[in-house]
Amino acid sequence: MPAAVHPFNDPCSLAQPRVVREELAGGGFVLRHPEPLQPFARCIGDGLEHWARTTPEALFLAERDESGGWRRLSYAQVREAVGRIAQSLIDLELPAGQPVVTLSDNSVDAALLALAAMHVGRTTCTVSSAYCRLTKDYGKIRGILDTLAPALVYASDASVYGPAVQAWGGSAPVVFGKGSIDGSQAFSLLLEARETPAVMQGFAAIRPDDHAKYLLTSGSTGLPKVVINTHRMLCANQQMIAQVWPFLARHPLVLLDWLPWSHTFGANHNFNMVLAHGGSLYVDEGRPAPGLVEKTVRNLREVRPNFYFNVPRGFDMLLPYLEGDDTVARDVFERLEGVFYAGAALPQSLWQRLEAVARRVRERPVWFTSAWGSTETSPAATEVHWTLERAGCIGLPLPGVDLKFVPNGGKLEMRVRGPSVFPGYRNAAELTAKAFDDEGYYLIGDAGKLVDAADATQGVAFDGRVAEDFKLMSGTWVSVGTLRLKAVSAMAPHVADAVVTGHDREEIGLLVFPTPQAKALPADQLHSHVQSALRAMAAEGLGSSQTPTRAIVQDEPANADAGEITDKGYINQGAVLARRAAEVAALYAGGDPRVIMA
């Protein structure tokens, strides 16, 4: 085991890894934390009320303004704005039971509106901006808005989001931060109301099982499902995390975060963590994409956060800047206590590169951590709260969570139960019924296994999506998630991601997505690098189910507009295979000079 790393150099910053195992008939088992879940807040707004009273001048939210500086709001300023907006929502006499919907990217104004809505018992829903920004076909956003039936629609800029709203043609009030369309009003008008006792009356009436948010699933096929997030779910989840990460109550977080609030990672795990513990959140207008990652680098150097949350693609795009300039790396790592990855499993090669940069520019190690869960679990069901040696471990169940392992197709399918699990999908009783087993466990669809079969306290390892795995013609199962990580690590540092092929074929292939830097290499050099990696994997002699025999380097990057990259920045295996069916066929047809053979 490596020497323990304590965030903030605080020996009491993390709880000890503990777990209870209950054996089940048929080879399954349940893991749970031995410590009971402690009492938690009644509603999301409790955190804002508390910190506005106790640390009113502390920074809560910040974002870049038009001059390039930072617009900063303290807890007291946020609470005042929330009160005004909440009063405006009351004055509008919006229809009951319908959400306040945001269509645009993360911003301080979007946060203020969502907090205000929840403060008076209104449900909020942030829809991925991609449905409006990255397409001129507004069929999907029309369907989403029809399904949500918004009480009010907000977006930051009418010039960007106005066409989608007009294409929808609904009757709900429309609010823009900038610009207008016929019948819309300015966000600034919502700030003109004076708060009355009606706001706190609405706040006092909120109950834990009231709907706080609706979050949409990815919707790669058909319309997204609408996931109900209650105040109980969200508040319980923050208490669960706090019990294994005691540093949250001892050292206020300073985050810089781009992760979209249309997804649970950014909206519930990160934003709610800051709010629950009186931390500060800087909205990062950057993204893990060419032309935007540079903004993230600039912001990281200025903000110098003490924790950094990202997805593997985000770290992959940052690494060339950190590896290439010690001054940049030193600025970024100066105050960094923890690096957290989620959204997809992290290739070990990225872990090692990040560690190497940290060692080069600082003496004290950075703590690497992760978690696992979903939109339906608020999101964290497990969390790492000890020192890891390598990527792959997703932690142990949080207090209050029961994690069941059920044998399924040669793997152990994981299922989740607890107060942080959703009650169901909105207006979809049949889908809800199919989402749970007969004991009330949510069927999340992921597989897992113990890191050490003899010692459960070593944690759980992610073992891929049950539904993504497939059989070769030999009948041998291929573990897609595990093989993808192995292949990306073998082809580091020139390959950002890979999609595994071979369903109902005799051999495994790869669609390889090179890094932006690798595209500048001579084609034969990149070809040789990939071929060497394929041969190295073949030399391990692990059999056809773990050994890709061929690959094609993709000239076109994974396309976010086409759904190949999600808003969280990870690759969508199913969407890539469907869109690039011709590439998959070329892998196996023979005669294509682009095919690299092991």
C-alpha positions in Angstrom: 0.0 0.0 0.0 1.3 3.5 -0.7 1.8 6.0 2.1 -1.5 7.6 3.1 -2.2 11.0 1.5 -4.3 13.3 3.6 -6.1 16.3 1.9 -5.1 19.6 3.5 -2.3 17.7 5.4 -5.1 16.9 7.9 -4.9 13.4 9.4 -8.6 13.6 10.2 -9.6 14.6 6.7 -10.8 11.1 5.7 -12.8 8.3 7.3 -11.3 4.8 7.5 -12.5 2.4 4.9 -15.0 0.1 6.5 -17.7 -2.3 5.1 -20.1 -5.0 6.1 -20.7 -7.9 3.7 -23.9 -9.9 3.7 -23.9 -13.1 1.6 -26.9 -13.9 -0.6 -28.2 -17.2 -2.1 -26.9 -17.8 -5.6 -23.5 -16.3 -5.2 -24.5 -12.7 -4.8 -23.8 -10.4 -1.8 -24.6 -7.0 -0.4 -22.1 -4.4 0.8 -23.0 -1.5 3.2 -21.2 0.9 5.4 -21.3 0.0 9.1 -22.0 3.6 10.2 -25.7 4.7 10.0 -26.5 7.8 8.0 -26.7 10.8 10.2 -29.5 13.4 10.1 -29.5 15.6 7.0 -31.0 18.9 5.8 -34.7 19.2 5.0 -34.2 20.9 1.6 -31.5 22.3 -0.6 -32.2 25.9 0.5 -31.2 25.1 4.1 -27.6 25.4 3.1 -28.1 28.9 1.6 -30.0 30.1 4.6 -27.3 28.8 7.0 -24.3 30.3 5.2 -26.0 33.6 4.4 -26.4 34.0 8.2 -23.1 32.5 9.4 -20.6 33.6 6.7 -22.5 36.3 4.8 -19.3 37.8 3.2 -17.8 34.5 2.1 -17.6 34.1 -1.7 -20.2 31.6 -3.0 -20.4 32.1 -6.8 -18.2 33.7 -9.5 -17.9 33.8 -13.2 -16.1 35.8 -15.9 -17.7 39.1 -16.8 -17.6 40.9 -20.2 -14.4 42.8 -19.2 -12.5 39.5 -18.5 -12.6 40.0 -14.7 -14.6 38.0 -12.2 -18.2 38.7 -11.2 -18.3 37.6 -7.6 -21.3 37.1 -5.3 -21.1 36.4 -1.5 -23.6 34.1 0.3 -25.4 37.2 1.5 -25.6 38.6 -2.0 -26.8 35.3 -3.4 -29.5 35.0 -0.7 -30.7 38.5 -1.4 -30.9 37.8 -5.2 -32.6 34.5 -4.6 -35.3 36.2 -2.4 -36.0 38.8 -5.1 -36.3 36.2 -7.9 -38.3 33.9 -5.7 -40.8 36.7 -5.1 -41.0 37.4 -8.8 -41.8 33.7 -9.4 -44.6 33.9 -6.8 -45.9 37.1 -8.4 -46.0 35.5 -11.9 -48.6 32.9 -10.5 -47.0 30.1 -12.5 -49.0 26.9 -12.8 -48.4 24.4 -10.1 -46.5 21.2 -10.7 -44.6 22.5 -13.7 -40.8 23.1 -13.7 -38.7 26.2 -14.2 -36.6 25.1 -17.2 -33.1 26.4 -18.2 -31.8 25.8 -21.7 -28.4 27.4 -21.5 -24.9 26.7 -20.1 -23.8 27.2 -16.5 -23.9 30.8 -15.3 -24.4 32.7 -12.1 -27.8 33.8 -13.3 -28.9 30.3 -14.0 -27.8 29.3 -10.5 -29.7 32.1 -8.9 -32.9 31.2 -10.8 -32.6 27.5 -9.9 -31.9 28.3 -6.2 -34.8 30.7 -6.2 -37.2 28.2 -7.7 -36.3 25.5 -5.2 -36.5 28.0 -2.3 -40.2 28.3 -2.8 -40.9 24.7 -3.6 -40.7 24.9 -7.4 -39.0 22.2 -9.4 -36.1 23.1 -11.7 -34.8 21.4 -14.8 -31.6 22.3 -16.7 -31.7 20.9 -20.3 -28.4 20.3 -22.1 -27.7 23.4 -24.2 -26.6 21.1 -27.1 -30.2 20.6 -28.0 -30.5 24.3 -28.9 -26.9 25.4 -29.6 -25.5 22.7 -31.8 -28.3 22.0 -34.2 -30.9 23.7 -36.4 -33.2 20.7 -36.2 -35.2 21.6 -33.1 -37.4 18.4 -33.1 -35.7 17.0 -30.0 -35.9 20.2 -27.9 -39.6 20.6 -28.9 -40.3 17.0 -27.7 -38.3 17.7 -24.5 -40.2 20.9 -23.7 -43.5 19.3 -24.5 -42.7 16.5 -22.1 -41.6 18.9 -19.4 -44.5 21.3 -19.8 -42.5 24.2 -18.3 -44.0 26.9 -16.1 -41.2 29.2 -17.3 -38.3 28.9 -19.7 -35.0 30.7 -19.2 -31.9 31.0 -21.4 -28.9 33.3 -21.3 -29.0 34.8 -24.8 -31.9 35.3 -27.2 -29.6 35.4 -30.2 -28.4 31.8 -29.4 -31.5 30.2 -27.8 -34.3 32.3 -29.2 -34.7 30.2 -32.4 -35.2 27.0 -30.5 -37.7 28.6 -28.2 -39.6 30.0 -31.1 -39.5 26.6 -32.8 -41.1 25.1 -29.7 -43.9 27.7 -29.7 -45.1 27.0 -26.2 -47.2 29.3 -24.0 -44.9 29.5 -21.0 -43.3 32.8 -20.0 -39.8 33.2 -21.6 -36.9 35.0 -19.9 -33.6 35.9 -21.4 -30.4 37.2 -19.8 -29.6 39.1 -22.9 -31.7 40.1 -25.9 -35.3 39.3 -26.6 -37.9 37.7 -28.8 -41.6 38.6 -29.1 -43.2 38.3 -25.7 -40.1 37.5 -23.7 -38.9 39.4 -20.6 -35.4 40.3 -19.3 -33.9 38.4 -16.4 -33.0 41.7 -14.8 -36.7 42.3 -14.2 -36.9 39.2 -11.9 -34.4 41.0 -9.6 -36.5 44.1 -9.2 -39.1 42.5 -6.9 -38.9 43.1 -3.1 -39.0 39.9 -1.1 -42.2 39.5 1.1 -43.0 37.0 3.8 -44.5 34.8 1.1 -41.0 33.6 0.1 -40.2 32.2 3.6 -43.7 30.8 3.8 -43.1 28.9 0.6 -39.7 27.8 1.9 -41.2 26.5 5.2 -43.7 24.5 3.3 -41.1 22.4 1.5 -41.0 18.7 2.5 -38.1 16.3 1.9 -40.0 14.2 -0.7 -41.0 17.2 -2.8 -39.4 17.3 -6.2 -36.4 19.6 -6.3 -35.1 18.9 -9.8 -35.8 17.0 -12.9 -32.7 15.7 -14.7 -32.7 14.2 -18.2 -31.0 11.0 -19.1 -28.7 11.2 -22.1 -31.4 10.3 -24.6 -29.1 8.7 -27.2 -32.2 6.9 -28.6 -35.6 8.6 -28.5 -36.5 11.3 -26.0 -34.6 11.4 -22.6 -36.2 10.0 -19.5 -37.1 12.6 -16.8 -35.5 11.6 -13.5 -37.1 12.9 -10.4 -34.6 14.3 -7.8 -36.2 15.0 -4.5 -34.9 17.3 -1.7 -34.4 14.1 0.4 -32.3 12.4 -2.2 -30.0 15.4 -2.7 -29.6 16.3 0.9 -29.1 12.7 2.0 -26.3 12.3 -0.6 -24.4 15.3 0.7 -24.6 14.0 4.3 -23.4 10.5 3.1 -20.3 12.1 1.4 -19.6 14.4 4.4 -19.4 11.3 6.7 -16.5 9.8 4.7 -14.9 13.1 3.7 -14.8 15.0 7.0 -12.5 17.6 5.5 -15.6 19.1 3.9 -16.6 20.5 7.3 -13.1 21.6 8.2 -11.7 23.2 5.0 -14.0 25.1 2.7 -13.9 24.0 -1.0 -12.7 26.3 -3.7 -13.8 24.8 -7.0 -13.4 25.8 -10.7 -15.9 23.7 -12.5 -17.2 23.4 -16.1 -19.3 20.3 -15.6 -22.8 21.0 -16.9 -25.7 21.5 -14.6 -27.8 19.5 -17.0 -26.0 16.4 -15.5 -25.9 15.1 -12.0 -22.1 15.3 -11.6 -21.8 19.0 -12.0 -25.3 19.9 -10.6 -25.7 17.6 -7.6 -22.3 16.3 -6.6 -20.2 19.4 -7.1 -22.6 22.4 -6.9 -24.5 20.9 -3.9 -21.2 20.0 -2.2 -20.1 23.6 -2.3 -23.5 24.9 -1.1 -23.8 22.3 1.7 -20.4 23.2 3.2 -20.1 27.0 2.5 -17.5 26.7 -0.2 -16.8 28.8 -3.4 -17.6 27.9 -6.9 -16.1 29.6 -10.0 -18.0 28.8 -13.2 -15.5 27.7 -15.8 -16.5 28.8 -19.3 -13.9 26.4 -20.7 -14.5 22.9 -21.9 -12.4 19.8 -22.8 -12.5 20.8 -26.5 -10.0 22.5 -28.8 -10.2 26.2 -28.5 -11.9 26.0 -25.1 -9.5 24.0 -23.0 -7.2 27.0 -23.1 -9.8 29.0 -21.2 -9.8 26.3 -18.5 -6.0 26.5 -18.3 -6.2 30.2 -17.8 -8.9 29.9 -15.2 -7.1 27.2 -13.3 -4.0 29.4 -13.1 -6.0 32.3 -11.7 -8.3 30.6 -9.3 -5.9 27.9 -8.1 -8.7 25.6 -6.7 -8.1 23.3 -3.8 -10.1 20.5 -5.4 -10.5 19.7 -9.1 -13.3 17.6 -10.5 -13.2 16.4 -14.1 -13.8 13.6 -16.5 -11.0 11.6 -18.2 -11.3 13.5 -21.4 -10.9 16.8 -19.5 -7.7 15.6 -17.9 -6.4 14.2 -21.2 -6.8 17.6 -22.8 -5.2 19.5 -19.9 -2.1 17.3 -19.6 -0.2 18.7 -22.6 -0.3 22.1 -21.0 0.8 20.8 -17.6 3.5 18.6 -19.0 4.8 21.2 -21.4 5.3 24.1 -18.9 6.4 23.8 -15.3 5.1 27.3 -14.6 1.6 26.4 -15.7 1.8 23.1 -13.7 3.0 24.8 -10.6 0.2 27.4 -10.7 -2.4 24.7 -11.2 -1.1 22.3 -8.5 -0.1 25.1 -6.0 -3.2 24.7 -3.8 -4.6 21.5 -5.1 -5.5 18.9 -2.5 -7.5 16.5 -4.5 -8.0 15.3 -8.1 -11.4 13.6 -8.6 -12.3 11.8 -11.8 -15.8 10.5 -12.8 -18.1 10.2 -15.7 -16.0 7.3 -17.2 -13.2 5.1 -15.9 -9.8 6.8 -16.0 -7.0 5.1 -18.0 -4.1 4.2 -15.8 -1.8 6.1 -18.2 -3.6 9.4 -17.5 -3.3 8.7 -13.7 0.4 8.2 -14.0 0.9 11.3 -16.1 -1.0 13.5 -13.7 1.0 12.0 -10.8 4.3 12.6 -12.6 3.4 16.3 -13.2 2.4 16.8 -9.6 5.7 15.2 -8.4 7.7 17.5 -10.6 6.3 20.7 -9.3 5.5 20.0 -5.6 6.8 17.9 -2.7 3.5 16.9 -1.1 1.5 14.3 -3.1 -2.0 15.1 -4.4 -4.8 12.8 -3.4 -6.5 11.0 -6.3 -10.1 9.9 -5.7 -13.2 8.9 -7.5 -16.8 7.8 -7.0 -19.6 6.0 -8.8 -23.3 6.5 -9.2 -25.8 7.9 -11.7 -28.5 10.5 -12.2 -30.9 8.2 -10.4 -28.7 8.0 -7.3 -28.1 11.7 -6.6 -25.3 10.8 -7.8 -22.8 9.1 -5.4 -23.5 5.6 -4.3 -19.8 4.8 -3.6 -16.9 7.1 -2.9 -13.2 6.7 -2.4 -12.0 8.0 1.0 -8.5 6.5 1.3 -5.3 6.5 -0.7 -5.4 4.5 -4.0 -2.5 2.9 -5.8 -4.1 3.1 -9.2 -7.2 3.9 -11.2 -10.2 1.6 -11.4 -11.5 1.5 -7.8 -14.8 3.3 -7.3 -14.7 3.2 -3.5 -17.1 1.6 -1.0 -20.8 2.2 -0.3 -21.6 5.4 1.4 -23.4 5.4 4.8 -27.1 4.6 4.1 -26.5 2.8 0.8 -27.0 -0.9 0.2 -25.0 -2.1 -2.8 -26.1 -5.5 -4.1 -24.0 -7.7 -6.4 -26.0 -10.2 -8.6 -24.3 -12.7 -10.9 -25.2 -11.8 -14.5 -23.5 -13.1 -17.7 -20.2 -13.9 -16.0 -20.1 -10.6 -14.2 -21.5 -9.2 -11.0 -24.3 -6.7 -11.8 -24.5 -3.9 -9.2 -27.8 -2.6 -7.8 -28.4 0.3 -5.4 -30.9 1.0 -2.6 -31.1 3.9 -0.1 -32.5 7.4 0.6 -30.4 8.9 -2.2 -32.1 6.7 -4.8 -34.8 8.3 -7.0 -38.5 7.5 -6.5 -39.0 7.1 -10.3 -39.3 8.7 -13.7 -41.7 11.5 -14.1 -45.1 10.5 -15.6 -43.6 7.1 -16.6 -45.0 4.4 -14.3 -44.0 1.5 -16.6 -40.4 2.7 -16.9 -40.2 3.2 -13.2 -41.4 -0.3 -12.5 -38.8 -1.8 -14.8 -36.0 0.3 -13.1 -36.2 -1.6 -9.8 -36.0 -5.3 -8.7 -38.4 -6.9 -6.3 -36.4 -5.8 -3.3 -36.5 -2.1 -4.3 -32.9 -1.9 -5.7 -32.3 0.4 -8.6 -31.1 -1.5 -11.7 -28.2 0.8 -12.6 -26.8 -1.5 -15.4 -23.1 -1.4 -14.3 -21.0 -4.3 -13.2 -18.4 -4.4 -10.4 -16.1 -6.6 -8.5 -14.0 -6.5 -5.4 -10.5 -5.1 -5.8 -9.4 -7.9 -3.5 -11.8 -10.8 -3.2 -10.3 -11.6 0.3 -10.6 -8.0 1.7 -13.7 -6.0 0.8 -12.2 -2.9 2.5 -9.9 -2.5 -0.6 -13.0 -1.3 -2.4 -15.0 -2.1 -5.5 -13.6 -2.0 -9.0 -15.8 -0.8 -11.9 -16.2 -3.7 -14.4 -18.0 -2.0 -17.3 -21.6 -1.7 -18.5 -23.5 -4.9 -18.5 -25.4 -3.8 -21.7 -22.3 -2.8 -23.6 -20.6 -6.2 -23.3 -21.0 -8.5 -26.3 -20.1 -12.0 -27.4 -17.6 -13.0 -30.2 -18.7 -15.7 -32.6 -16.9 -18.1 -30.4 -19.4 -17.3 -27.6 -16.8 -15.6 -25.5 -17.9 -12.5 -23.7 -16.0 -9.2 -24.3 -15.8 -6.8 -21.4 -16.0 -3.5 -23.3 -15.2 -1.1 -20.5 -12.2 -3.0 -19.2 -10.8 -3.5 -22.7 -11.2 0.1 -23.7 -9.2 1.2 -20.7 -6.5 -1.3 -21.4 -6.3 -0.3 -25.1 -6.1 3.5 -24.4 -3.4 3.0 -21.8 -1.4 0.8 -24.2 -1.6 3.4 -26.9 -0.8 6.4 -24.6 0.1 9.2 -25.0 -1.1 9.5 -28.6 -4.6 8.1 -28.3 -7.4 9.9 -26.4 -10.0 7.2 -26.7 -11.1 4.1 -28.5 -14.3 2.3 -29.3 -14.4 -1.5 -29.1 -15.9 -3.5 -32.1 -16.5 -7.2 -32.7 -20.1 -7.9 -31.9 -20.9 -11.3 -33.5 -17.5 -11.4 -35.2 -14.5 -13.6 -34.7 -12.1 -10.9 -33.6 -12.0 -7.6 -31.6 -11.2 -4.3 -33.4 -10.8 -0.7 -32.3 -11.9 2.6 -33.7 -9.0 4.8 -32.4 -9.3 8.5 -31.7 -5.9 10.2 -31.6 -5.1 13.2 -29.4 -5.0 16.6 -31.1 -1.2 16.6 -30.7 -0.9 13.1 -32.3 -2.6 14.4 -35.4 0.5 16.4 -36.1 2.6 13.3 -36.2 3.5 11.7 -39.6 0.9 9.1 -40.5 3.4 6.2 -40.5 4.7 7.1 -37.1 1.2 7.1 -35.6 0.4 3.9 -37.5 3.5 2.3 -36.1 2.7 3.4 -32.5 -0.8 1.8 -32.7 0.5 -1.3 -34.2 3.2 -1.7 -31.5 0.5 -1.3 -28.9 -1.7 -4.0 -30.5 1.3 -6.4 -30.7 2.1 -5.7 -27.0 -1.4 -6.6 -26.0 -1.3 -9.7 -28.2 2.0 -10.8 -26.6 0.2 -11.0 -23.2 -1.5 -14.1 -24.5 -4.8 -13.4 -22.7 -7.1 -14.8 -25.4 -9.4 -13.5 -28.0 -11.8 -11.7 -25.6 -9.0 -9.4 -24.3 -6.9 -8.9 -27.4 -7.8 -6.5 -30.2 -6.3 -7.6 -33.5 -7.0 -4.6 -35.7 -7.6 -0.9 -35.6 -8.5 2.1 -37.8 -7.4 5.6 -36.7 -10.3 8.0 -37.1 -9.6 11.2 -39.1 -12.7 12.8 -37.8 -12.8 13.4 -34.0 -15.7 12.1 -32.0 -18.6 14.4 -32.9 -20.5 16.0 -30.0 -23.2 17.3 -32.3 -24.0 13.7 -33.4 -24.1 12.4 -29.9 -20.7 10.7 -30.0 -19.4 12.8 -27.1 -21.7 13.5 -24.2 -21.9 16.9 -22.4 -19.7 15.4 -19.7 -17.0 14.8 -22.2 -16.8 11.1 -22.5 -17.3 8.9 -25.6 -20.7 7.3 -26.3 -19.8 3.8 -27.5 -23.2 3.0 -29.0 -23.6 6.3 -30.9 -20.1 5.9 -32.4 -20.7 2.3 -33.6 -24.1 3.4 -35.1 -22.8 6.5 -36.9 -19.5 4.8 -38.1 -20.9 1.5 -39.2 -19.0 1.8 -42.5 -15.8 2.2 -40.5 -16.6 -0.9 -38.5 -17.3 -2.8 -41.8 -14.0 -1.7 -43.2 -12.1 -3.1 -40.2 -13.2 -6.6 -41.1 -13.7 -6.5 -44.9 -10.0 -6.7 -45.8 -8.1 -4.6 -48.4 -8.5 -1.2 -46.7 -5.0 0.3 -46.3 -6.0 2.2 -43.2 -6.5 -1.0 -41.2 -3.7 -1.6 -38.8 -3.1 -5.2 -37.9 -1.4 -6.6 -34.9 
